[in-house]
Amino acid sequence: MAFNGTWKIDRNENYEKFMEAMGINVMKRKLGAHDNLKITIQQDGNKFTVKESSNFRTIDIEFTLGVNFDYSLADGTELTGSWNMEGDKLVGTFTRKDNGKPLKAHREIIGDELVQVS
């Protein structure tokens, strides 16, 4: 299944608890909960180009499934890891560079929505 499209984040469930578990301070958690994130994904086989646009930044990310790359969250937290396909789900497995905490995220298209669970 292709993930091509532009997706607007319209709700975040348990996002603040997730950010707290990742060690993100309370001020950045409050800001992150209201960043109006929009994600544009272009998929060409195993290669992805993702544009993340929010109130705080716009970033272009290119990655190939199964290949580690470095990424930084909007608050500056540095991660390393990769995305892989598991069935129809895009599964990301990352590690914070500063404290070694793992981060796992699942993205899938359900109906006409891109759903991410972290």
C-alpha positions as a Python dict, from the first residue, in 0.01 Angstrom:
ca = {
    (1, 'M'): (0, 0, 0),
    (2, 'A'): (137, 340, -96),
    (3, 'F'): (149, 612, 168),
    (4, 'N'): (145, 893, -90),
    (5, 'G'): (-53, 1196, 18),
    (6, 'T'): (-75, 1494, 247),
    (7, 'W'): (-197, 1424, 597),
    (8, 'K'): (-301, 1678, 862),
    (9, 'I'): (-275, 1576, 1225),
    (10, 'D'): (-620, 1641, 1370),
    (11, 'R'): (-586, 1459, 1703),
    (12, 'N'): (-321, 1313, 1931),
    (13, 'E'): (-417, 1043, 2175),
    (14, 'N'): (-178, 986, 2467),
    (15, 'Y'): (77, 1212, 2296),
    (16, 'E'): (171, 1400, 2613),
    (17, 'K'): (233, 1073, 2800),
    (18, 'F'): (445, 952, 2510),
    (19, 'M'): (653, 1273, 2512),
    (20, 'E'): (692, 1252, 2890),
    (21, 'A'): (818, 893, 2861),
    (22, 'M'): (1069, 1015, 2601),
    (23, 'G'): (1206, 1263, 2856),
    (24, 'I'): (1071, 1581, 2691),
    (25, 'N'): (1017, 1863, 2943),
    (26, 'V'): (670, 1995, 3027),
    (27, 'M'): (701, 2323, 2832),
    (28, 'K'): (802, 2147, 2511),
    (29, 'R'): (522, 1890, 2565),
    (30, 'K'): (264, 2170, 2586),
    (31, 'L'): (399, 2334, 2270),
    (32, 'G'): (418, 2001, 2086),
    (33, 'A'): (53, 1927, 2157),
    (34, 'H'): (-45, 2233, 1950),
    (35, 'D'): (198, 2233, 1658),
    (36, 'N'): (-57, 2177, 1371),
    (37, 'L'): (159, 1915, 1202),
    (38, 'K'): (104, 1834, 836),
    (39, 'I'): (290, 1541, 676),
    (40, 'T'): (339, 1499, 301),
    (41, 'I'): (463, 1155, 194),
    (42, 'Q'): (591, 1049, -147),
    (43, 'Q'): (671, 680, -175),
    (44, 'D'): (862, 523, -462),
    (45, 'G'): (902, 153, -381),
    (46, 'N'): (1123, 137, -71),
    (47, 'K'): (1225, 503, -90),
    (48, 'F'): (1032, 773, 94),
    (49, 'T'): (1041, 1151, 91),
    (50, 'V'): (856, 1305, 383),
    (51, 'K'): (791, 1674, 443),
    (52, 'E'): (685, 1764, 796),
    (53, 'S'): (538, 2113, 834),
    (54, 'S'): (427, 2261, 1165),
    (55, 'N'): (404, 2592, 1349),
    (56, 'F'): (764, 2542, 1461),
    (57, 'R'): (952, 2405, 1164),
    (58, 'T'): (946, 2252, 818),
    (59, 'I'): (1180, 1964, 745),
    (60, 'D'): (1236, 1731, 450),
    (61, 'I'): (1336, 1373, 528),
    (62, 'E'): (1449, 1108, 282),
    (63, 'F'): (1489, 747, 383),
    (64, 'T'): (1494, 394, 247),
    (65, 'L'): (1311, 116, 429),
    (66, 'G'): (1543, -82, 656),
    (67, 'V'): (1830, 169, 638),
    (68, 'N'): (1926, 359, 953),
    (69, 'F'): (1928, 738, 939),
    (70, 'D'): (1952, 1028, 1182),
    (71, 'Y'): (1649, 1242, 1261),
    (72, 'S'): (1571, 1521, 1505),
    (73, 'L'): (1236, 1588, 1668),
    (74, 'A'): (1091, 1940, 1666),
    (75, 'D'): (1236, 2001, 2014),
    (76, 'G'): (1587, 1915, 1893),
    (77, 'T'): (1598, 1561, 2035),
    (78, 'E'): (1834, 1356, 1817),
    (79, 'L'): (1733, 1004, 1713),
    (80, 'T'): (1879, 727, 1501),
    (81, 'G'): (1688, 435, 1353),
    (82, 'S'): (1485, 318, 1057),
    (83, 'W'): (1139, 260, 913),
    (84, 'N'): (1026, -83, 788),
    (85, 'M'): (706, -228, 645),
    (86, 'E'): (518, -484, 851),
    (87, 'G'): (217, -582, 643),
    (88, 'D'): (37, -256, 560),
    (89, 'K'): (202, -71, 851),
    (90, 'L'): (505, 153, 837),
    (91, 'V'): (695, 76, 1160),
    (92, 'G'): (969, 304, 1289),
    (93, 'T'): (1222, 190, 1546),
    (94, 'F'): (1443, 469, 1680),
    (95, 'T'): (1675, 535, 1973),
    (96, 'R'): (1742, 870, 2141),
    (97, 'K'): (2109, 956, 2102),
    (98, 'D'): (2135, 1134, 2438),
    (99, 'N'): (1985, 876, 2673),
    (100, 'G'): (1935, 556, 2472),
    (101, 'K'): (1557, 548, 2521),
    (102, 'P'): (1378, 355, 2246),
    (103, 'L'): (1098, 502, 2037),
    (104, 'K'): (866, 291, 1825),
    (105, 'A'): (598, 432, 1597),
    (106, 'H'): (345, 267, 1368),
    (107, 'R'): (182, 446, 1075),
    (108, 'E'): (-99, 299, 870),
    (109, 'I'): (-373, 419, 643),
    (110, 'I'): (-717, 345, 779),
    (111, 'G'): (-994, 461, 548),
    (112, 'D'): (-887, 810, 443),
    (113, 'E'): (-669, 876, 749),
    (114, 'L'): (-302, 827, 826),
    (115, 'V'): (-299, 690, 1181),
    (116, 'Q'): (18, 697, 1391),
    (117, 'V'): (55, 516, 1720),
    (118, 'S'): (367, 570, 1932),
}
